[in-house]
Amino acid sequence: MPTCPPTSTAPCRRNPRSTRTPGWSLTALLAGGAVLVAQAEDADRLRPYIQFRSAEFNTAWDVLDGIGLGAGVNLNRYWGIEFAADFYEMELLDRTDTSVGEEGIWHFVPQARFRYPMLKDRLVPYLIAGIGPNRMEYNDRTQAGFGRDIDANGGSFSVALGGGIEYFLADNITFGIEGKYMWSDPVDVSIDGQRQELDMSAPLVTMGLRVYLDENHPQPKADSLADVPARLYAGVRIGVGVMPDGNWVPGVKLEPEVSSWGPFNQIFGLSLGANFGRHLGVELTGESMEWAIHYGARGSIGEYAFVPVIPHLRFRLPLERGRVVPFVMAGFGAAYGEFNDLKPAGQGIPVDASGFYPALGVGGGIEYFFTRQASVSLEARWNYSWGHEITLDGLAQSGDISNVQAQIGIRLYLLEL
């Protein structure tokens, strides 16, 4: 493990040997699956798309919690342009090579993309290059960072250079692996008044899905057919959530975390499901969210992670020949809760809050199919979970947790039976 000399201002890193388990990944769920859709191929025309990427396996080279989003357009058979947003975190080290927390960075990079379709246009290697701004933010202070004056927020610019390869699973859906080097212009940060240079440059390897907004061979929507097939799908969602009542147990409140948008916490979710005919379906949903734990006069002492996993029954009512589909859903499952990210105000307080608890969910929304295999949806949900236990200063108590959510999502229908 390299060590930074106390007088050095050069950037220095170590392998964080993170013990956290990888988060859910939609691409991991789909990578090994069989897809039974014919006529999947690239095209020689103007064709817009959106993209989702995961970099959860980059911890070997110090990159933590990586995700990527993109939107772009193929201009012709070979050239395209896209806007890529990539996020990851790395350990922030002081001059003694001690981690004082994590530093997150968003790269916002317009890119040019050169493609070379092969194997009847189904396999597509490509190269990418671009330059754009970035934004860095210090978070998740460690024990070694408590009580220290740390200023590590700011921004500079990034250069992306790399390539990838993707395979058409369906007429408008590809699975791909992408590798690129994200070079970030180093910035100065301050730890206890001492300036040092921070370099967030890193290689980034992702796997992901690219979803085109049109089809090469347009097909009727599945729900418009006389004999509607059973269809399996996977989905990803993002959104916000708010707690109608943040009082957990006497003296303890759950409040929006630091990265929230006002009173609204960020929510990320995945789903696996199946439609059986025109009206009925089942869907397994999972969400991930966190709240700040406010303990009396102490203030925020840490965060509480809440992960409900709920099987739902789904009733659908297709309209407009299957293009527009309102739905309602309800289910019962379990939620996992865990205390994490201890804050300075929580030092010296014994805290124990982890376990599995019953949970239920109800909701509804509307789904719009822009192709036969892909839809975008707007959804509202209510989750309720009870019996969540927390032990503070040796006193054990339990309470209920509920939240109301608004989400936007995409479902990819990759298998018809």
ABEGO torsion letter per residue (X at the ends): XBBBBAABABBBBBBAGBABBBBBBAAAAAAABBBBBBGBBBBBBBBBBBBBBBAAAAAAAGBBGBBBBBBBBBABAABBBBBBBBBBBBBBBBAAGBBAEBBBBBBBBBBBBBBBBBGGGABBBBBBBBBBBBBBBBBGBBAAABGBBBBABEBBBBBBBEBBBBBBABAABBBBBBBBBBBBBBBBBBBGGBBBBBBABBBBBBBBBBBBABBABBBBBAAABABBBBBBBBBBBBEBBBBABABABBGBBBBBBAABBEABBBBBBBBBBBBBEAABBBBBBBBBBBBBBBBEAAEBAEBBBBBBBBBBBBBBBBBGGGABBBBBBBBBBBBBBBBBGBBAAABGBBBBBBEBBBBBBBEBEBBBBABAABBBBBBBBBBBBBGBBBBBGGBBBBBBBBBBBBBBBBBBBABBX
